[in-house]
Amino acid sequence: MTILLVEDDEVIRRSVTMALERYGYRVTSAGDGLTGLELFREGRHDLLLLDVMLPGLDGIGLCRRIRETSTDPVLMMSARGDALDVVSGLEAGADDYVVKPVDTAVLVARIRSLLRRATFAPAASRTPAGMADGRGRPDEGGHPGGHAPLVFGDLTVDTEGLEVFVAGRPVALAPTELRLLLEFAANPGVVLDRQLLLRNVWDYGWDGDSRVVDLCVQRLRKKIGAERIQTVRGFGYKLRR
């Protein structure tokens, strides 16, 4: 597994690189955002670890540029207690964040969690095999030997091919967005609270920051339709049937 680390503090960059290499990761590093963007474009990386405060092109801008062409998992690093950095990073398309200084074991656990989620990347785009009656029930045709896609109005979720279509057009989702949608699609009409989503989607065995859920839901709404996921105030979210 190869990680692209973009961190301007040389001491932190070297210490994080050494720590990750001890866990068997190959690390490519850069000290500024523009160099990080060049390295991203030049090679394939399994995960990107970005500091927020970077010279030239900051981590937020770098994450946005990455998201223009890639759904690779992105983990942001934020200064302690800087909520604005956290929210901005997640809104830019990051999958998760850690607060500096971060314990190596925590950092590696977050990286492993993101890499597990990345195994759910969508397959190549194709035309959906069939349609249903709009209530989230699988279509009976077009998928011999397997499960038919789930259909919710104009939203089609192929749970085997890991593909998503809106009005017949393929939708590119980041791995975390896809896992979140799969969780909703498996429980249509059921209100799912944030802590349950943190456990099932983010693999958090503790009370994580619910902002990652809220902001990922926002990004998912932009891609599949804002009306598709309903907020139930004080409880959580549900996918409309």
C-alpha positions as CSV (number, residue, x, y, z in Angstrom):
1,M,0.0,0.0,0.0
2,T,1.3,3.4,-1.0
3,I,0.5,6.6,0.9
4,L,1.0,10.1,-0.4
5,L,1.8,12.3,2.6
6,V,1.7,16.1,2.1
7,E,3.0,17.9,5.2
8,D,5.0,21.1,5.4
9,D,6.6,20.5,8.8
10,E,9.7,18.5,8.0
11,V,9.9,17.0,11.5
12,I,6.3,15.8,11.4
13,R,6.7,14.6,7.8
14,R,9.8,12.5,8.6
15,S,8.4,11.1,11.8
16,V,5.1,10.2,10.2
17,T,6.9,8.6,7.2
18,M,9.1,6.5,9.5
19,A,6.1,5.4,11.6
20,L,4.0,4.4,8.6
21,E,7.0,2.5,7.0
22,R,7.3,0.5,10.2
23,Y,3.8,-0.7,9.6
24,G,4.7,-1.8,6.1
25,Y,3.4,1.2,4.1
26,R,5.3,2.8,1.3
27,V,5.3,6.6,1.7
28,T,5.8,9.3,-0.9
29,S,6.0,12.7,0.7
30,A,5.8,16.4,-0.3
31,G,6.3,19.6,1.7
32,D,3.8,21.8,-0.1
33,G,0.5,21.5,-1.9
34,L,1.6,22.1,-5.5
35,T,4.3,19.4,-5.2
36,G,1.8,17.1,-3.6
37,L,-0.6,17.7,-6.6
38,E,2.2,16.9,-9.0
39,L,3.1,13.6,-7.2
40,F,-0.6,12.7,-7.1
41,R,-0.9,13.2,-10.9
42,E,2.4,11.3,-11.6
43,G,1.7,8.1,-9.7
44,R,-1.0,5.8,-8.1
45,H,-1.5,6.0,-4.4
46,D,-3.8,3.9,-2.2
47,L,-4.5,6.8,0.2
48,L,-3.7,10.5,0.6
49,L,-2.7,12.0,3.9
50,L,-3.0,15.8,3.7
51,D,-2.2,18.5,6.2
52,V,-4.6,21.5,6.1
53,M,-2.1,24.3,6.4
54,L,0.3,24.0,3.4
55,P,2.3,26.6,1.5
56,G,1.4,27.3,-2.2
57,L,-1.8,25.3,-2.3
58,D,-3.4,24.5,1.1
59,G,-4.8,21.1,2.0
60,I,-8.4,22.2,1.4
61,G,-7.6,23.3,-2.1
62,L,-5.5,20.3,-2.8
63,C,-8.3,18.0,-1.7
64,R,-10.7,19.8,-4.1
65,R,-8.3,19.4,-7.0
66,I,-7.9,15.7,-6.2
67,R,-11.6,15.2,-6.0
68,E,-12.0,16.6,-9.6
69,T,-10.5,13.3,-10.9
70,S,-10.2,10.8,-8.1
71,T,-12.2,9.0,-5.5
72,D,-9.1,7.8,-3.7
73,P,-9.4,7.9,0.1
74,V,-8.3,11.2,1.7
75,L,-7.4,11.6,5.3
76,M,-6.9,15.2,6.5
77,M,-4.7,16.3,9.4
78,S,-5.9,19.3,11.3
79,A,-4.5,21.5,14.1
80,R,-5.9,20.7,17.5
81,G,-9.3,22.2,18.2
82,D,-9.6,23.9,14.8
83,A,-13.2,23.0,13.9
84,L,-13.2,25.2,10.8
85,D,-10.3,23.2,9.3
86,V,-12.1,19.9,10.0
87,V,-15.4,21.1,8.5
88,S,-13.7,22.7,5.5
89,G,-11.7,19.5,4.8
90,L,-14.8,17.3,4.9
91,E,-16.8,19.6,2.7
92,A,-13.9,19.6,0.2
93,G,-14.3,15.8,-0.1
94,A,-12.0,14.3,2.6
95,D,-13.2,11.0,4.0
96,D,-12.0,11.5,7.5
97,Y,-9.6,13.6,9.6
98,V,-7.2,13.3,12.5
99,V,-6.2,16.0,15.0
100,K,-2.5,16.7,15.4
101,P,-0.5,15.7,17.3
102,V,-1.9,12.2,16.5
103,D,-0.9,9.0,18.2
104,T,0.7,6.6,15.6
105,A,-1.7,3.7,16.6
106,V,-4.7,6.0,16.0
107,L,-3.4,7.2,12.7
108,V,-2.8,3.7,11.5
109,A,-6.2,2.6,12.6
110,R,-7.8,5.4,10.7
111,I,-5.7,4.5,7.6
112,R,-6.7,0.9,7.8
113,S,-10.4,1.8,8.2
114,L,-10.2,4.0,5.1
115,L,-8.4,1.4,3.1
116,R,-11.1,-1.2,4.0
117,R,-13.8,1.2,2.8
118,A,-11.8,1.7,-0.4
119,T,-12.3,-1.9,-1.3
120,F,-16.0,-1.0,-2.0
121,A,-15.0,1.2,-5.0
122,P,-17.6,1.2,-7.8
123,A,-17.1,-1.0,-10.8
124,A,-16.9,0.3,-14.4
125,S,-20.0,2.2,-15.4
126,R,-22.7,0.4,-17.4
127,T,-26.4,0.8,-18.0
128,P,-28.6,-0.6,-15.2
129,A,-30.1,-3.9,-15.9
130,G,-33.6,-3.2,-14.8
131,M,-36.0,-1.0,-12.9
132,A,-38.4,-1.6,-10.1
133,D,-41.6,0.0,-8.8
134,G,-40.0,2.9,-7.0
135,R,-40.4,1.4,-3.4
136,G,-36.9,0.1,-3.0
137,R,-37.8,-3.5,-4.0
138,P,-35.4,-5.2,-6.4
139,D,-36.2,-5.5,-10.0
140,E,-37.0,-9.1,-11.0
141,G,-35.3,-9.0,-14.4
142,G,-31.9,-8.6,-15.9
143,H,-29.7,-10.2,-13.1
144,P,-29.8,-14.0,-13.6
145,G,-27.9,-15.8,-10.9
146,G,-27.6,-12.7,-8.7
147,H,-29.5,-10.0,-6.8
148,A,-31.3,-7.4,-8.8
149,P,-30.5,-3.7,-8.2
150,L,-32.5,-1.8,-5.6
151,V,-34.5,1.1,-7.1
152,F,-35.9,4.1,-5.2
153,G,-37.6,6.3,-7.8
154,D,-34.9,7.4,-10.2
155,L,-32.2,6.1,-8.0
156,T,-30.8,2.7,-8.7
157,V,-28.3,0.9,-6.4
158,D,-26.6,-2.2,-7.7
159,T,-25.4,-3.8,-4.4
160,E,-23.4,-6.5,-6.2
161,G,-21.8,-4.5,-9.0
162,L,-21.4,-1.6,-6.5
163,E,-22.8,0.9,-9.0
164,V,-25.2,3.8,-8.6
165,F,-27.4,5.4,-11.2
166,V,-29.6,8.5,-11.1
167,A,-32.2,8.6,-14.0
168,G,-30.1,5.9,-15.8
169,R,-26.9,7.9,-15.6
170,P,-23.9,6.5,-13.6
171,V,-22.9,8.5,-10.5
172,A,-19.3,8.4,-9.2
173,L,-19.2,8.1,-5.5
174,A,-16.2,8.1,-3.2
175,P,-15.8,4.8,-1.2
176,T,-17.2,6.3,2.0
177,E,-20.1,7.9,0.1
178,L,-20.9,4.5,-1.5
179,R,-20.7,2.6,1.8
180,L,-23.0,5.2,3.4
181,L,-25.5,4.8,0.5
182,L,-25.4,1.0,0.8
183,E,-26.2,1.3,4.5
184,F,-29.2,3.5,3.7
185,A,-30.3,1.2,0.8
186,A,-30.2,-1.8,3.1
187,N,-32.6,-0.1,5.5
188,P,-35.0,2.0,3.4
189,G,-37.4,4.1,5.4
190,V,-35.5,3.3,8.6
191,V,-34.1,6.1,10.7
192,L,-30.3,5.5,11.2
193,D,-28.7,7.5,13.9
194,R,-25.2,9.0,13.6
195,Q,-23.5,6.7,16.0
196,L,-24.8,3.7,14.2
197,L,-23.5,5.1,10.9
198,L,-20.1,5.8,12.5
199,R,-19.9,2.2,13.6
200,N,-21.1,0.6,10.4
201,V,-19.6,3.0,7.8
202,W,-16.6,4.5,9.4
203,D,-15.7,1.5,11.5
204,Y,-15.5,3.5,14.6
205,G,-15.7,1.5,17.8
206,W,-16.0,4.7,19.8
207,D,-18.1,7.9,19.9
208,G,-16.6,9.6,16.9
209,D,-17.3,13.1,15.6
210,S,-20.7,13.1,14.0
211,R,-19.7,15.9,11.7
212,V,-18.1,13.4,9.4
213,V,-21.6,11.8,9.0
214,D,-23.4,15.1,8.4
215,L,-21.0,16.3,5.8
216,C,-20.8,13.0,4.0
217,V,-24.6,13.0,3.9
218,Q,-24.4,16.5,2.4
219,R,-22.0,15.4,-0.3
220,L,-24.2,12.3,-1.1
221,R,-27.3,14.4,-1.4
222,K,-25.6,16.6,-4.0
223,K,-24.9,13.5,-6.1
224,I,-28.2,11.5,-5.8
225,G,-30.7,14.3,-5.0
226,A,-31.2,16.3,-1.8
227,E,-34.8,15.0,-1.4
228,R,-33.7,11.3,-1.4
229,I,-32.2,11.4,2.1
230,Q,-34.4,12.8,4.8
231,T,-33.2,14.4,8.1
232,V,-35.2,13.3,11.1
233,R,-34.3,16.0,13.6
234,G,-33.0,14.7,16.9
235,F,-32.6,11.1,15.6
236,G,-30.7,10.8,12.3
237,Y,-31.3,10.2,8.6
238,K,-33.4,7.8,6.5
239,L,-33.5,7.0,2.8
240,R,-36.9,7.7,1.3
241,R,-38.6,4.6,-0.2
